[in-house]
Amino acid sequence: MTKASELREMSDEQLALSLKETTDNLFHLRLQAQTERLNAPSELRKHRRVVARIHTIQNERKRVAAEKQEQAHA
C-alpha cells in the first residue's frame, strides 16, 4: 500500500508513472471482477484510493506552483 507521505516524496514524473501503473492495474482488476471471480475484492478499493491520493498530490502541487507564479508577478 502506498502511503501519501511516500507519494509526496516522489517527483512529478514518478507520480505520473505510478498513476499510469495503478490505473492499468485497476482496469485489469475491473475486467477480472466482471469476467471471473476476483480473489481479493478489496484490491479494487485500494487501487482507487491510491489513484485519488495521486490526483490530490498533483493538484496540490499545481496550486502551489500557481500561487508562486502569482506572487512573482505581483
C-alpha positions as CSV (number, residue, x, y, z in Angstrom):
1,M,0.0,0.0,0.0
2,T,1.3,3.4,-1.0
3,K,1.1,6.0,1.7
4,A,0.6,9.7,1.0
5,S,3.9,10.5,2.6
6,E,5.7,8.1,0.2
7,L,3.8,9.7,-2.8
8,R,4.8,13.2,-1.7
9,E,8.5,12.2,-1.8
10,M,8.2,11.2,-5.4
11,S,9.0,13.6,-8.3
12,D,6.3,14.6,-10.8
13,E,7.5,12.1,-13.3
14,Q,7.5,9.3,-10.8
15,L,3.9,10.2,-9.7
16,A,2.7,10.2,-13.3
17,L,4.3,6.8,-13.8
18,S,2.8,5.5,-10.6
19,L,-0.6,6.8,-11.6
20,K,-0.4,5.1,-15.0
21,E,0.6,1.7,-13.4
22,T,-2.1,1.9,-10.8
23,T,-4.8,2.9,-13.3
24,D,-3.7,0.0,-15.5
25,N,-3.9,-2.4,-12.6
26,L,-7.3,-1.1,-11.6
27,F,-8.5,-1.7,-15.2
28,H,-7.3,-5.3,-15.1
29,L,-8.9,-5.8,-11.7
30,R,-12.2,-4.5,-13.0
31,L,-12.1,-6.8,-16.0
32,Q,-11.3,-9.7,-13.8
33,A,-14.2,-8.8,-11.5
34,Q,-16.6,-8.8,-14.5
35,T,-15.3,-11.9,-16.2
36,E,-14.4,-14.2,-13.4
37,R,-14.2,-14.4,-9.6
38,L,-11.9,-11.8,-8.1
39,N,-9.6,-13.2,-5.5
40,A,-9.3,-10.1,-3.4
41,P,-12.2,-7.6,-4.0
42,S,-10.6,-5.2,-1.5
43,E,-7.8,-4.6,-4.1
44,L,-10.3,-2.5,-6.2
45,R,-10.8,-0.1,-3.3
46,K,-7.1,0.1,-2.5
47,H,-6.2,1.0,-6.1
48,R,-9.0,3.5,-6.4
49,R,-7.7,5.2,-3.2
50,V,-4.1,5.3,-4.5
51,V,-5.4,6.9,-7.7
52,A,-7.3,9.5,-5.6
53,R,-4.2,10.2,-3.5
54,I,-2.0,10.7,-6.5
55,H,-4.6,13.1,-8.1
56,T,-4.8,15.0,-4.8
57,I,-1.0,15.5,-4.6
58,Q,-0.7,16.5,-8.2
59,N,-3.5,19.1,-7.7
60,E,-1.7,20.4,-4.5
61,R,1.5,20.8,-6.5
62,K,-0.3,22.7,-9.3
63,R,-2.0,25.0,-6.8
64,V,1.3,25.8,-5.1
65,A,3.0,26.4,-8.4
66,A,0.2,28.8,-9.5
67,E,0.4,30.7,-6.2
68,K,4.2,31.1,-6.6
69,Q,3.7,32.4,-10.1
70,E,1.1,34.9,-8.9
71,Q,3.4,36.1,-6.2
72,A,6.3,36.5,-8.7
73,H,4.1,38.7,-11.0
74,A,2.7,40.8,-8.2
